[in-house]
Amino acid sequence: MLASSPSRPLAVDPHRVACLLAFVLSSRACLSFAFALALFALPARAQSPAPAAELSVSQAPRVLDRVVGVVNNHAILLSDIDEEIRLSILDPSDQSSGVLTPQRALEQLISRNLIQQQMRQEDIQAAEPTQAEVDARLKEIRTELPACVHANCASETSWKAFLAAHGLTQQLVEASLRNRLQILSFIELRFRQGISVSEQEIAAYYHDKLIPLYGKGEEIPPLERVAPRIQEILLQQKVNALFDDWLRNLRSQGEIEVLDPSLEETSPANPQAAHPQVGAR
């Protein structure tokens, strides 16, 4: 259930910027809505405040960030959307569907929050990705993602230039990959168990989907060679279908509020675009 109401800015006194900046601007900060709204300016010195007329423009409270959405009492900040958009350059699904808009970025963040909340609630111990797994995924991105291939990201110098050009850091990218891999692990544990693919389904996919992809005179691989890959594809399709239904149910039951009307989607969110593809590691 989506509802909109005026956006609520978080004003922070400049004297408290240093101690609040790292916390407020982090997309990983699990702020409750009540706590987020409590981040108002406080006196920086233990002395009587100067009259309002004597305050200079530089001393006036400034808005550093603001809450734009709430998912079951968990705040989503404007800076989270900005970060999601910057990271989208590394996501093939976002690249194929065009530029990630703030509206779609918010939808992805809402879905991810719902998934992470459910992970904690169900207490399913999704495996924490190892550094080796993160490194392997990062290597794939640097050597295979079209945007990275064009920028020659396989080179360390070019990779650093690519990150800087898109407002990213190695630490932010690795944290995002680690989070995505853990969600994928949860999805597979939660939905893949008990799913099976029959030999008839594999054969039907081979004859109806695979063979037509080959032109006249081209060598068609035998069924026994491609059967394992076809089975994996069909498993992914079934898992994704179950996951999409589950996510729609979470959205319908959750308390979701969009505080900035300009960020509301004009059409229902597409769950398939809001989660990483199972098996797309």
PyMOL commands that set and color helices and strands:
alter all, ss='L'
color gray80, all
select helices_A, chain A and resi 14-24+33-37+52-54+57-59+78-90+92-96+102-122+131-144+146-150+156-165+170-191+199-213+223-253+261-263+271-274
alter helices_A, ss='H'
color red, helices_A
select strands_A, chain A and resi 8-12+62-71+74-77+256-258
alter strands_A, ss='S'
color yellow, strands_A
deselect
rebuild
show_as cartoon
